[in-house]
Amino acid sequence: MPNTVYTLHTNPKYSTLLFWTQLPASSSYEAGFGLILGVMYSFHFCLQVQKMNYRQEKKRATKELFSALKDPSVVIMSNWLKIRGTLKSWTKLWCALKPGVLLIYKSQSLEHWVGTVLLNACKLIERPSKKDGFCFKLYHPLEKSIWAMKGPKGETVGSITQPLPSNYLIFRAASETDGEFLCSSVLHHPVYVIMFLCVYIFRLNDSMLENSHMENDGYSDKSEREAHEDSDTAANDTGGRLTEESDMDQSDDLSPFLQATAYVEQDEEEMGEAGEASQVETVSEENKGLIWTLLKQLRPGMDLSKVVLPTFILEPRSFLDKLSDYYYHANLLSQAVTEESPYCRMKQVLRWYLSGFYKKPKGLKKPYNPILGETFRCCWLHPQTDSCTFYIAEQVSHHPPVSAFYISNKKDGFCIGGSILAKSKFYGNSLSAILDGKARLLFLTRDEEYVITMPYAHCKGILYGTMTLELGGNITIECEKTKYCAELEFKLKPFLGSSCNVNRVSGKIRMGEDVLATVDGHWDGEVLLHEKRTGHQGVLWSPNAGVRKQRLRRQVVQLEQQGPFESERLWTHVTSAIIAKDQNKATQEKFVLEETQRQEARERGERPWCPRLFTLNTDTSEWQYKYADTKPWDSDSCLVQFEKDGIIQAKVRPRRQHGAFTYSHTWTGQQKVSSAFICVCVCVCVCVCVFRNLRALSGQLARRTQQGESLSGHHCFILCVLLLFQLLINYVFT
């Protein structure tokens, strides 16, 4: 009898192994051995075929991509676009759209490559703005890098321009015609979506460029005129900047019923000198007489909250405004949130706390006592994190005088709330202003709360000697969750002390009872940190010239857009008189405000005052912001944080966003359709393979039946085993 013959065939179309076998005529052992060899060979052969196809496909994809990048004819569209960098300024760059990538060059000659954006990893969304032209944002939804590692010619380092963000880019084109048509014409295929939008962006003609004055700009650097238009005239366009996306106008519609407050950058700050020079006041003979007349009415230990002070010792701003001095370096809190070590977070919080003291007025000055219901609001833009810190304060009580405040930067992950009860005590030749209260700093993503206290201000030399203002007292920064605590002591100058003993501060950082580090220095100068374990000593804080340049620029509300009880507008006449050094007018205007407040108190009678933005927690006896939101920032659902009428809130992405160009959603739908189509094709292929094998076996059975041969049970068993192996292999490889 002839030996058993096994013939193996492969079908390249379906990548499926097909068996074509003759019935075994020898022993069952030979048949089983041949079957095992056939199966092993089939697996090995299919694996080799797959590896070869894998290498060929990889080479083909690489070749196609490089040919598309290097071939100058493979360009969907190219033109000049303005791109906003991390410094909040616009740079004009040459952009070339190719399949799947966006190449950015410094010039039209394509010689100076800046970067390559991978479009398949990005979302695209129209960005509202009042400025001329069409603005859109290209970003990674998971805040990952959108840049390719190498350029089209293998470059590893791009040309030098202003720094560009890593996980997003903001573009501006000159034309916004057909914008509504674009919003309603989102195609189904993801490649066509991005291509259609980019072609629309690039569809600029020379007249549009002339109208937007883009032809006078350099290849990458901003002209002086453009810098003036984009930065200096922001206030003329109603325009302050809202939050982390600073060129979005505050008055843009963020929701159908709510608009954000318009902020503008504050003028130059008034900074006092370091040391004792800016804390000493020389009083004229005329003013000494006023002080003496006032002091004759006082008794040692008396509270000065009800005493009307002369205007010549007043700093021309409200106490609510002065409390915001602690947040010009709020970026230190943004860095503290990202620290992995609890000890490093405590050091960073302590560094931020010390940053709020070195700004001092010139001379011995006291801010206005806020009137009941007075409010103040401002914000700071963070260029590094592209976010914004909002500050809201309100005078919630007049007797006793209590000021409540709330600070929030949800994107960077922190908020601060608290209240201050201002007390003052007279001791004869000196007086102290005590700030009784706590501030609670919360890191949203870590659920850590830091409880912070404040030092007191001490003024001496009222009757004799030189009038000097200092800080004194012990303060603590405690975190109950991590068990870390920082303690500082603000030391008053001793009676026989020299100038080096002025404004001294010392303290320690401990965990439980273990002291980890000690702190020593001057609160308006350099503060050193000495590590106990390593013995290393370094600078914890030093407000040198470089640090002062890094102060965040404060944004304030324009005077005409403020409410009648906002600090700047409320005290505007008193401030103007003090700046003009007209003490009589300043005193008169201050008396008008105080008398108006007394009249309102008489009309209110026994009814309690109800603050607009804060509420009293009866359990803790602390004032809390009514609209506090301590949920961590969700980049997928939260669009922007903004403030309106004292209410800090976040704009949340709607479930169905009209007018937003996100081709990734279309791509998801396309993937679902493609997956279903592939599954159907696989099922068809498997059915075809099984049908062909069964048909071949049926043919052999028919021929043997015609020849009069019969099949034994052993032969039928082998046929069934082969059929099961065929089904298993088809299932695995498909």
C-alpha positions as CSV (number, residue, x, y, z in Angstrom):
1,M,0.0,0.0,0.0
2,P,1.3,3.5,-0.7
3,N,2.7,5.6,2.1
4,T,0.6,8.5,3.5
5,V,1.3,11.8,1.8
6,Y,0.6,15.2,3.4
7,T,0.7,18.2,1.1
8,L,0.7,21.7,2.7
9,H,-0.7,24.8,0.9
10,T,-1.0,28.4,2.0
11,N,-3.5,30.9,0.8
12,P,-1.8,34.3,0.6
13,K,-5.1,36.1,0.3
14,Y,-6.5,35.0,3.7
15,S,-3.2,34.2,5.4
16,T,-4.8,30.8,6.3
17,L,-3.4,27.3,6.2
18,L,-5.3,24.8,4.1
19,F,-4.9,21.1,4.4
20,W,-5.1,18.8,1.4
21,T,-4.5,15.2,2.5
22,Q,-4.9,11.7,1.3
23,L,-6.4,9.2,3.6
24,P,-3.7,7.3,5.5
25,A,-3.1,3.7,4.4
26,S,-0.4,2.7,7.0
27,S,-0.5,2.3,10.7
28,S,-2.0,4.8,13.0
29,Y,1.4,5.7,14.5
30,E,2.7,6.8,11.1
31,A,-0.4,8.8,10.5
32,G,-0.2,10.5,13.9
33,F,3.5,11.3,13.5
34,G,2.9,12.8,10.1
35,L,0.0,14.8,11.4
36,I,2.2,16.3,14.2
37,L,4.9,17.1,11.7
38,G,2.4,18.8,9.4
39,V,1.0,20.9,12.2
40,M,4.4,22.0,13.5
41,Y,5.6,22.9,10.0
42,S,2.4,24.8,9.3
43,F,2.8,26.9,12.5
44,H,6.5,27.6,11.7
45,F,5.8,28.5,8.1
46,C,3.0,30.8,9.0
47,L,5.1,32.6,11.6
48,Q,7.9,33.1,9.1
49,V,5.4,34.5,6.6
50,Q,4.0,36.9,9.2
51,K,7.5,38.1,10.2
52,M,8.3,38.7,6.5
53,N,5.1,40.6,6.0
54,Y,5.8,42.6,9.1
55,R,9.2,43.7,8.0
56,Q,8.0,44.6,4.5
57,E,5.0,46.6,5.9
58,K,7.3,48.5,8.2
59,K,9.7,49.4,5.4
60,R,6.8,50.4,3.2
61,A,5.2,52.7,5.8
62,T,8.6,54.3,6.6
63,K,9.3,54.7,2.9
64,E,5.9,56.3,2.2
65,L,6.3,58.7,5.2
66,F,9.8,59.8,4.2
67,S,8.9,60.2,0.6
68,A,5.9,62.3,1.6
69,L,8.0,64.5,3.9
70,K,10.9,65.0,1.5
71,D,8.9,65.3,-1.7
72,P,8.1,69.0,-2.1
73,S,5.2,68.2,-4.4
74,V,3.3,66.2,-1.7
75,V,1.8,69.2,0.1
76,I,-1.9,69.6,0.7
77,M,-1.6,73.3,1.5
78,S,1.0,75.7,2.9
79,N,1.0,79.3,4.0
80,W,2.0,81.8,6.8
81,L,0.2,81.4,10.2
82,K,0.7,83.1,13.5
83,I,1.5,80.7,16.4
84,R,1.4,81.7,20.0
85,G,4.3,80.7,22.2
86,T,4.7,80.2,25.9
87,L,5.5,83.9,26.3
88,K,2.0,84.8,25.2
89,S,3.3,86.5,22.1
90,W,2.6,85.6,18.5
91,T,5.2,84.5,15.9
92,K,4.6,84.2,12.2
93,L,5.9,80.9,10.8
94,W,5.5,79.0,7.6
95,C,3.3,75.9,7.9
96,A,3.1,73.1,5.4
97,L,0.3,70.5,5.7
98,K,1.1,67.0,4.5
99,P,-0.7,63.7,5.0
100,G,-0.8,63.1,8.8
101,V,1.8,65.8,9.7
102,L,2.1,69.6,9.9
103,L,5.6,70.9,9.2
104,I,6.5,74.2,10.7
105,Y,9.4,76.3,9.2
106,K,11.0,79.6,10.0
107,S,10.9,80.7,6.4
108,Q,9.2,79.9,3.2
109,S,12.5,78.4,1.8
110,L,12.0,75.3,4.0
111,E,15.6,75.5,5.1
112,H,15.0,76.3,8.8
113,W,12.9,73.5,10.3
114,V,11.2,74.4,13.6
115,G,9.1,71.3,14.3
116,T,6.7,68.6,13.1
117,V,3.3,68.1,14.6
118,L,1.8,64.6,14.5
119,L,-1.9,65.2,13.6
120,N,-3.1,61.7,14.4
121,A,-2.4,62.3,18.1
122,C,-4.2,65.7,18.2
123,K,-7.6,67.2,18.7
124,L,-8.6,70.3,16.8
125,I,-11.0,72.9,18.2
126,E,-12.1,76.4,17.2
127,R,-11.0,78.9,19.7
128,P,-13.2,82.0,20.3
129,S,-11.5,85.4,20.2
130,K,-12.5,89.0,19.4
131,K,-9.3,89.6,17.4
132,D,-9.4,89.6,13.7
133,G,-8.8,86.3,11.9
134,F,-9.7,82.7,12.6
135,C,-8.2,81.2,15.7
136,F,-8.0,77.5,16.6
137,K,-6.2,75.2,19.0
138,L,-4.4,72.0,18.2
139,Y,-3.8,69.9,21.3
140,H,-3.3,66.5,22.8
141,P,-6.3,65.5,25.0
142,L,-4.1,63.7,27.5
143,E,-1.6,66.6,27.7
144,K,1.2,64.6,26.0
145,S,3.6,65.9,23.4
146,I,2.3,66.6,19.9
147,W,5.8,66.9,18.4
148,A,7.8,64.4,16.4
149,M,11.3,63.6,17.6
150,K,13.0,64.3,14.3
151,G,12.6,66.5,11.3
152,P,11.9,65.6,7.7
153,K,15.7,65.4,7.0
154,G,16.6,63.7,10.2
155,E,17.1,66.9,12.2
156,T,17.1,66.5,15.9
157,V,17.2,70.2,16.9
158,G,14.9,72.8,15.3
159,S,15.6,76.4,14.6
160,I,15.5,78.8,17.4
161,T,12.2,80.8,17.8
162,Q,10.3,81.8,20.9
163,P,9.5,78.7,23.0
164,L,6.4,76.8,21.8
165,P,4.2,74.6,24.1
166,S,4.7,70.9,24.1
167,N,1.2,69.6,24.3
168,Y,-0.7,72.2,22.3
169,L,-0.4,74.9,19.7
170,I,-2.6,78.0,19.1
171,F,-2.9,79.2,15.6
172,R,-4.3,82.4,14.0
173,A,-5.1,82.9,10.4
174,A,-6.1,86.2,8.8
175,S,-9.6,85.1,7.5
176,E,-12.7,84.0,9.3
177,T,-15.0,84.0,6.3
178,D,-17.1,80.9,5.8
179,G,-16.7,80.1,9.5
180,E,-20.3,79.0,9.9
181,F,-20.0,76.9,6.8
182,L,-16.9,75.2,8.3
183,C,-18.7,74.5,11.6
184,S,-21.5,72.7,9.7
185,S,-19.4,70.8,7.2
186,V,-17.5,68.3,9.4
187,L,-16.9,65.3,7.2
188,H,-16.9,61.6,8.3
189,H,-13.4,60.4,7.6
190,P,-10.8,61.7,10.1
191,V,-8.2,62.4,7.5
192,Y,-10.6,64.6,5.5
193,V,-11.8,66.4,8.7
194,I,-8.3,67.6,9.5
195,M,-7.5,68.2,5.9
196,F,-10.6,70.2,5.3
197,L,-10.1,72.4,8.4
198,C,-6.4,73.0,7.6
199,V,-7.2,73.8,4.0
200,Y,-9.7,76.4,5.2
201,I,-7.1,77.8,7.6
202,F,-4.5,78.1,4.8
203,R,-6.9,79.6,2.3
204,L,-5.5,83.1,2.5
205,N,-4.9,85.4,-0.4
206,D,-2.7,88.4,-0.6
207,S,-5.4,90.9,0.1
208,M,-6.2,89.2,3.4
209,L,-2.6,89.3,4.4
210,E,-2.4,93.0,3.5
211,N,-5.5,93.8,5.5
212,S,-4.0,92.1,8.6
213,H,-0.6,93.7,8.1
214,M,1.2,90.4,8.2
215,E,3.4,91.1,5.2
216,N,5.6,93.5,7.2
217,D,6.5,90.9,9.8
218,G,9.8,89.0,9.8
219,Y,9.9,85.3,9.3
220,S,9.8,84.5,13.0
221,D,10.3,87.5,15.1
222,K,7.4,89.8,16.1
223,S,7.6,93.4,14.8
224,E,7.2,96.3,17.2
225,R,3.9,97.1,15.7
226,E,2.5,93.6,16.2
227,A,3.7,93.5,19.8
228,H,1.9,96.8,20.4
229,E,-1.3,95.4,18.8
230,D,-1.2,92.1,20.6
231,S,-0.1,93.3,24.0
232,D,-0.3,97.0,24.7
233,T,-3.7,97.6,23.2
234,A,-5.3,94.7,25.0
235,A,-7.1,97.2,27.3
236,N,-8.4,99.1,24.3
237,D,-10.1,96.0,23.0
238,T,-12.1,95.7,26.3
239,G,-9.6,93.4,26.8
240,G,-8.2,91.9,29.5
241,R,-7.2,88.3,29.4
242,L,-9.3,85.7,31.0
243,T,-7.2,82.8,32.4
244,E,-4.8,80.3,31.1
245,E,-5.5,81.2,27.5
246,S,-4.6,84.8,27.8
247,D,-5.5,86.1,24.4
248,M,-9.1,85.0,24.9
249,D,-11.0,88.2,25.7
250,Q,-12.8,88.3,29.0
251,S,-16.0,89.4,27.4
252,D,-16.2,86.4,25.0
253,D,-19.2,84.3,25.5
254,L,-18.3,81.3,27.6
255,S,-21.9,80.3,28.0
256,P,-25.2,81.5,26.6
257,F,-26.0,83.4,29.8
258,L,-22.7,84.2,31.5
259,Q,-19.7,86.3,30.5
260,A,-16.4,86.5,32.2
261,T,-15.0,89.6,33.9
262,A,-12.6,91.6,31.8
263,Y,-9.2,92.0,33.5
264,V,-6.3,94.4,32.5
265,E,-2.7,94.4,33.6
266,Q,-2.0,96.6,36.6
267,D,0.4,99.5,36.4
268,E,3.9,99.3,37.9
269,E,4.0,98.3,41.5
270,E,5.4,100.5,44.2
271,M,8.1,98.6,46.0
272,G,9.9,99.7,49.2
273,E,13.6,99.2,49.8
274,A,14.9,96.2,51.6
275,G,15.9,96.6,55.3
276,E,14.9,99.2,57.8
277,A,15.1,102.2,55.4
278,S,11.5,101.7,54.0
279,Q,10.0,101.0,57.5
280,V,10.9,104.3,59.1
281,E,8.7,107.4,59.0
282,T,9.8,111.0,59.8
283,V,6.7,112.9,61.1
284,S,6.4,116.6,60.4
285,E,5.7,119.0,63.3
286,E,2.1,119.6,62.0
287,N,1.4,115.9,62.0
288,K,3.0,115.4,65.3
289,G,0.4,117.7,66.8
290,L,-2.4,115.6,65.3
291,I,-0.9,112.4,66.7
292,W,-0.5,114.0,70.1
293,T,-4.1,115.2,70.1
294,L,-5.2,111.6,69.1
295,L,-3.0,109.9,71.7
296,K,-4.4,111.9,74.6
297,Q,-7.8,110.2,74.0
298,L,-6.2,106.7,74.3
299,R,-5.4,104.4,77.2
300,P,-2.8,101.6,77.3
301,G,-4.3,98.3,76.1
302,M,-7.2,100.0,74.3
303,D,-8.4,98.5,71.0
304,L,-7.9,101.0,68.1
305,S,-10.5,99.5,65.8
306,K,-13.0,102.3,66.6
307,V,-10.4,105.1,66.5
308,V,-10.4,107.3,63.4
309,L,-6.8,107.6,62.3
310,P,-5.4,110.7,60.4
311,T,-5.0,110.2,56.7
312,F,-1.3,111.1,56.4
313,I,-0.4,107.7,57.8
314,L,-2.7,105.8,55.4
315,E,-1.4,103.7,52.5
316,P,-3.6,104.5,49.5
317,R,-5.2,101.1,49.1
318,S,-7.6,98.9,51.1
319,F,-6.6,96.1,53.5
320,L,-8.4,93.7,51.1
321,D,-5.9,94.8,48.4
322,K,-2.9,94.4,50.7
323,L,-3.8,90.8,51.6
324,S,-3.2,89.9,47.9
325,D,0.5,90.6,48.2
326,Y,1.0,87.0,49.1
327,Y,0.2,85.7,45.6
328,Y,2.6,87.5,43.3
329,H,4.6,84.3,43.5
330,A,1.7,81.9,43.4
331,N,3.7,79.9,40.8
332,L,5.6,78.5,43.7
333,L,2.4,76.8,44.8
334,S,2.0,75.4,41.3
335,Q,5.4,73.9,41.7
336,A,4.6,72.6,45.2
337,V,1.7,70.6,43.9
338,T,4.0,68.7,41.5
339,E,6.5,67.7,44.2
340,E,6.4,64.0,45.0
341,S,7.9,64.2,48.4
342,P,5.8,65.6,51.3
343,Y,8.9,67.2,52.7
344,C,9.7,69.0,49.5
345,R,6.1,70.2,49.3
346,M,6.4,71.7,52.8
347,K,9.6,73.5,51.8
348,Q,8.0,74.9,48.7
349,V,5.0,76.1,50.7
350,L,7.3,77.8,53.2
351,R,9.2,79.4,50.3
352,W,5.9,80.8,49.0
353,Y,4.9,82.0,52.4
354,L,8.1,84.0,52.7
355,S,7.6,85.5,49.3
356,G,4.6,87.6,50.5
357,F,6.5,89.9,52.9
358,Y,9.2,91.7,51.0
359,K,6.8,94.0,49.2
360,K,6.6,97.0,51.5
361,P,5.2,100.6,51.1
362,K,7.6,103.5,51.4
363,G,7.4,104.7,54.9
364,L,5.2,103.8,57.8
365,K,1.8,103.3,56.3
366,K,-1.5,101.6,57.1
367,P,-4.1,100.5,54.5
368,Y,-7.7,101.6,54.7
369,N,-10.0,99.8,57.0
370,P,-12.5,98.2,54.6
371,I,-16.2,99.1,55.1
372,L,-18.9,96.5,55.5
373,G,-19.7,94.8,52.2
374,E,-16.5,96.0,50.4
375,T,-15.0,93.6,47.9
376,F,-11.8,93.3,46.0
377,R,-10.9,90.9,43.1
378,C,-7.9,90.4,40.9
379,C,-5.9,87.6,39.2
380,W,-2.4,86.5,38.1
381,L,-1.5,84.8,34.9
382,H,0.9,81.9,35.0
383,P,3.0,81.8,31.8
384,Q,4.7,78.5,32.8
385,T,1.6,76.5,33.4
386,D,-0.8,78.5,31.2
387,S,-3.2,79.0,34.0
388,C,-4.6,81.7,36.2
389,T,-4.9,82.4,40.0
390,F,-8.0,84.3,41.1
391,Y,-8.3,86.3,44.3
392,I,-11.7,87.3,45.9
393,A,-12.0,89.2,49.2
394,E,-14.9,90.7,51.1
395,Q,-15.4,92.6,54.3
396,V,-17.9,90.4,56.1
397,S,-18.0,92.2,59.4
398,H,-17.3,95.7,60.7
399,H,-17.5,95.3,64.5
400,P,-15.3,93.3,64.9
401,P,-13.6,93.9,61.5
402,V,-13.3,90.6,59.7
403,S,-12.0,90.2,56.1
404,A,-12.7,86.9,54.3
405,F,-10.7,85.8,51.2
406,Y,-10.6,83.0,48.7
407,I,-7.9,82.1,46.1
408,S,-8.3,79.5,43.4
409,N,-6.3,78.0,40.6
410,K,-8.0,74.7,39.8
411,K,-5.8,73.9,36.8
412,D,-2.6,74.0,38.9
413,G,-4.4,72.2,41.7
414,F,-4.6,74.6,44.7
415,C,-7.0,76.9,46.5
416,I,-6.8,79.0,49.7
417,G,-9.6,80.1,51.9
418,G,-9.7,82.0,55.3
419,S,-10.5,85.1,57.2
420,I,-8.6,87.7,59.2
421,L,-9.8,89.5,62.3
422,A,-7.8,92.7,62.6
423,K,-7.1,93.8,66.1
424,S,-4.9,96.6,67.4
425,K,-3.5,97.4,70.8
426,F,-2.0,100.6,72.2
427,Y,0.9,100.4,74.6
428,G,1.9,104.0,75.1
429,N,5.0,104.5,72.8
430,S,4.0,101.6,70.6
431,L,1.1,99.8,69.1
432,S,0.5,96.4,67.5
433,A,-1.8,95.3,64.7
434,I,-2.7,91.7,65.3
435,L,-4.1,89.6,62.4
436,D,-6.1,86.9,64.2
437,G,-7.2,84.1,61.8
438,K,-6.1,81.2,59.7
439,A,-5.6,80.5,56.0
440,R,-6.3,77.0,54.7
441,L,-4.2,76.0,51.7
442,L,-5.6,72.9,49.9
443,F,-3.8,70.8,47.3
444,L,-6.7,69.5,45.2
445,T,-5.0,66.5,43.6
446,R,-3.4,65.3,46.9
447,D,-6.2,66.1,49.3
448,E,-3.7,67.9,51.6
449,E,-4.6,70.9,53.8
450,Y,-2.0,73.3,55.2
451,V,-3.2,75.5,58.1
452,I,-1.3,78.9,58.1
453,T,-1.3,81.7,60.7
454,M,0.0,85.3,60.4
455,P,2.5,87.5,62.2
456,Y,1.5,90.8,63.8
457,A,2.8,94.3,62.8
458,H,4.5,96.3,65.6
459,C,4.9,100.1,65.4
460,K,7.2,101.8,68.0
461,G,8.5,105.3,68.5
462,I,5.1,107.1,68.5
463,L,5.8,109.5,71.4
464,Y,9.6,109.6,71.3
465,G,12.3,108.1,69.1
466,T,12.0,107.2,65.4
467,M,8.7,105.7,64.3
468,T,9.5,102.2,63.0
469,L,7.3,99.3,61.7
470,E,8.3,95.7,62.2
471,L,6.8,92.2,62.1
472,G,6.8,90.0,65.1
473,G,5.3,86.8,66.6
474,N,5.3,83.1,66.0
475,I,3.5,81.5,63.1
476,T,2.9,77.8,62.0
477,I,2.2,76.0,58.8
478,E,0.8,72.6,59.6
479,C,-0.4,69.6,57.5
480,E,-2.4,67.1,59.4
481,K,-2.2,64.4,56.6
482,T,1.6,64.4,56.2
483,K,2.3,65.3,59.8
484,Y,4.8,68.0,58.6
485,C,5.0,71.3,60.4
486,A,6.9,74.5,59.8
487,E,7.4,77.1,62.6
488,L,8.7,80.6,62.1
489,E,9.5,83.4,64.6
490,F,9.5,87.0,63.4
491,K,11.9,88.8,65.7
492,L,11.6,92.5,66.7
493,K,14.8,94.5,66.8
494,P,16.3,94.5,70.3
495,F,16.9,97.7,72.2
496,L,20.6,97.7,71.6
497,G,20.6,95.8,68.4
498,S,22.3,96.8,65.2
499,S,20.9,97.0,61.7
500,C,21.7,93.4,61.0
501,N,19.1,92.5,63.7
502,V,16.3,94.1,61.8
503,N,13.6,91.9,60.2
504,R,15.1,88.7,61.4
505,V,13.3,85.4,61.1
506,S,14.2,81.9,62.3
507,G,12.4,78.6,62.5
508,K,12.4,74.9,61.8
509,I,10.7,72.2,59.8
510,R,9.7,69.1,61.7
511,M,7.8,65.9,61.4
512,G,6.2,65.1,64.7
513,E,9.0,65.7,67.2
514,D,11.9,65.2,64.7
515,V,13.5,68.4,63.5
516,L,14.4,68.0,59.8
517,A,15.7,71.4,59.0
518,T,16.3,74.9,60.5
519,V,15.6,78.3,58.9
520,D,17.4,81.6,59.5
521,G,17.7,84.9,57.8
522,H,15.7,88.1,57.1
523,W,12.1,88.0,55.9
524,D,12.7,90.9,53.4
525,G,16.1,89.4,52.3
526,E,17.9,86.0,52.1
527,V,16.6,83.1,54.2
528,L,18.9,80.0,54.6
529,L,17.8,76.4,55.1
530,H,20.1,74.0,57.0
531,E,19.3,70.3,56.6
532,K,19.8,68.3,59.8
533,R,20.4,64.9,58.2
534,T,22.8,65.8,55.5
535,G,24.3,69.0,57.0
536,H,23.7,70.8,53.7
537,Q,22.9,74.5,53.9
538,G,21.2,76.3,51.0
539,V,19.1,79.4,50.1
540,L,15.4,78.7,50.8
541,W,14.3,82.2,49.6
542,S,16.0,85.3,48.4
543,P,14.1,88.2,46.7
544,N,17.0,89.3,44.5
545,A,16.6,91.2,41.3
546,G,16.1,88.1,39.2
547,V,13.3,86.8,41.5
548,R,11.6,90.2,41.5
549,K,11.5,90.1,37.7
550,Q,9.7,86.8,37.9
551,R,6.8,88.3,39.9
552,L,3.5,87.4,38.3
553,R,1.8,90.3,36.6
554,R,-1.4,91.2,38.5
555,Q,-4.6,91.7,36.4
556,V,-7.3,94.0,37.8
557,V,-10.7,95.1,36.9
558,Q,-11.0,98.4,35.1
559,L,-12.4,101.2,37.3
560,E,-15.5,101.8,35.1
561,Q,-16.4,98.1,35.2
562,Q,-16.2,97.8,39.0
563,G,-19.2,97.7,41.3
564,P,-19.9,100.6,43.7
565,F,-18.6,98.6,46.7
566,E,-15.3,97.4,45.1
567,S,-12.2,98.8,46.8
568,E,-10.6,100.9,44.2
569,R,-13.8,102.6,43.1
570,L,-15.1,103.0,46.7
571,W,-11.9,104.7,47.9
572,T,-11.0,106.5,44.6
573,H,-11.5,110.1,45.9
574,V,-9.6,109.4,49.1
575,T,-6.8,107.8,47.1
576,S,-6.6,110.7,44.7
577,A,-6.4,113.2,47.6
578,I,-3.6,111.2,49.3
579,I,-1.6,111.0,46.1
580,A,-2.1,114.7,45.6
581,K,-1.0,115.2,49.2
582,D,-4.2,117.1,50.0
583,Q,-4.8,115.9,53.6
584,N,-7.8,118.1,54.2
585,K,-9.7,116.7,51.1
586,A,-8.6,113.1,52.0
587,T,-9.9,113.5,55.5
588,Q,-13.2,115.0,54.2
589,E,-13.7,112.2,51.6
590,K,-12.9,109.6,54.3
591,F,-15.4,111.1,56.6
592,V,-18.1,110.9,53.9
593,L,-17.6,107.2,53.5
594,E,-17.6,106.5,57.3
595,E,-20.7,108.6,57.8
596,T,-22.5,106.8,55.0
597,Q,-21.6,103.5,56.6
598,R,-22.9,104.7,60.0
599,Q,-26.2,105.7,58.4
600,E,-26.6,102.3,56.7
601,A,-26.0,100.6,60.1
602,R,-28.7,102.8,61.7
603,E,-31.2,101.9,59.0
604,R,-30.3,98.2,59.2
605,G,-31.0,98.2,62.9
606,E,-30.9,94.8,64.5
607,R,-31.0,92.9,61.3
608,P,-27.7,91.0,60.7
609,W,-25.6,91.8,57.7
610,C,-25.6,89.1,55.1
611,P,-22.4,88.9,53.0
612,R,-22.7,88.3,49.3
613,L,-19.8,85.9,48.7
614,F,-19.0,84.3,52.0
615,T,-20.9,82.4,54.7
616,L,-20.1,81.7,58.3
617,N,-19.5,78.0,59.3
618,T,-21.1,77.8,62.7
619,D,-19.2,74.6,63.5
620,T,-15.7,76.0,63.0
621,S,-16.6,79.7,63.4
622,E,-14.8,80.4,60.1
623,W,-15.9,82.2,57.0
624,Q,-16.1,80.1,53.8
625,Y,-16.5,81.1,50.2
626,K,-20.0,80.2,49.0
627,Y,-18.9,79.1,45.5
628,A,-15.8,77.1,46.5
629,D,-15.0,74.2,44.1
630,T,-12.4,71.8,45.4
631,K,-12.8,69.1,42.8
632,P,-9.5,68.3,41.0
633,W,-9.1,69.7,37.5
634,D,-10.3,67.4,34.7
635,S,-8.7,68.3,31.5
636,D,-11.2,66.2,29.5
637,S,-14.3,68.0,30.8
638,C,-13.0,71.4,32.1
639,L,-12.3,74.0,29.5
640,V,-11.4,77.1,31.4
641,Q,-11.6,78.7,34.8
642,F,-13.1,82.2,35.0
643,E,-14.7,84.8,37.3
644,K,-17.8,86.8,37.0
645,D,-19.3,89.1,39.7
646,G,-17.1,87.6,42.3
647,I,-18.0,84.0,41.5
648,I,-15.1,81.8,40.4
649,Q,-16.2,78.9,38.3
650,A,-15.0,76.5,35.5
651,K,-16.5,76.2,32.1
652,V,-17.3,72.6,31.5
653,R,-17.2,70.9,28.1
654,P,-20.8,70.1,26.9
655,R,-21.6,66.5,26.0
656,R,-22.3,67.6,22.4
657,Q,-20.1,70.4,21.4
658,H,-21.3,72.3,18.4
659,G,-18.7,74.3,16.5
660,A,-15.8,72.2,17.9
661,F,-13.5,70.5,15.4
662,T,-12.3,67.3,17.0
663,Y,-11.6,64.8,14.4
664,S,-10.7,62.2,17.0
665,H,-14.4,61.6,17.6
666,T,-14.9,61.0,13.9
667,W,-11.9,58.7,14.0
668,T,-13.5,56.7,16.9
669,G,-16.6,56.2,14.9
670,Q,-14.6,55.2,11.9
671,Q,-12.7,52.7,13.9
672,K,-15.9,51.2,15.2
673,V,-17.2,50.9,11.6
674,S,-13.9,49.5,10.4
675,S,-13.7,46.9,13.3
676,A,-17.2,45.7,12.5
677,F,-16.3,45.4,8.8
678,I,-13.1,43.5,9.6
679,C,-15.0,41.1,11.9
680,V,-17.4,40.3,9.1
681,C,-14.6,39.8,6.6
682,V,-12.8,37.4,9.1
683,C,-15.9,35.4,9.6
684,V,-16.4,35.1,5.8
685,C,-12.8,34.0,5.4
686,V,-13.1,31.3,8.0
687,C,-16.3,30.0,6.5
688,V,-14.7,29.9,3.1
689,C,-11.7,28.0,4.3
690,V,-13.7,25.5,6.2
691,F,-16.1,25.0,3.3
692,R,-13.2,24.4,0.9
693,N,-11.6,21.8,3.1
694,L,-14.9,20.0,3.7
695,R,-15.5,20.1,0.0
696,A,-12.1,18.6,-0.8
697,L,-12.7,15.8,1.8
698,S,-16.2,15.2,0.5
699,G,-14.7,14.8,-3.0
700,Q,-12.2,12.1,-1.9
701,L,-14.9,10.3,0.0
702,A,-17.1,10.2,-3.1
703,R,-14.3,8.9,-5.3
704,R,-13.5,6.1,-2.8
705,T,-17.2,5.2,-2.6
706,Q,-17.4,4.9,-6.4
707,Q,-14.3,2.6,-6.4
708,G,-15.9,0.4,-3.8
709,E,-13.6,1.2,-1.0
710,S,-14.9,1.7,2.5
711,L,-13.6,3.8,5.4
712,S,-12.8,2.3,8.7
713,G,-13.6,4.0,12.0
714,H,-9.9,4.7,12.5
715,H,-9.8,6.6,9.2
716,C,-12.9,8.6,10.2
717,F,-11.3,9.5,13.5
718,I,-8.2,10.9,11.7
719,L,-10.4,12.9,9.4
720,C,-12.3,14.4,12.4
721,V,-9.0,15.3,14.1
722,L,-7.7,17.0,10.9
723,L,-10.9,19.0,10.6
724,L,-10.7,20.2,14.2
725,F,-7.0,21.2,13.7
726,Q,-8.1,23.1,10.6
727,L,-10.7,25.0,12.5
728,L,-8.3,25.8,15.4
729,I,-5.6,27.1,13.0
730,N,-8.1,29.2,11.1
731,Y,-9.3,30.7,14.4
732,V,-5.8,31.4,15.7
733,F,-4.5,33.1,12.5
734,T,-7.5,35.2,11.9
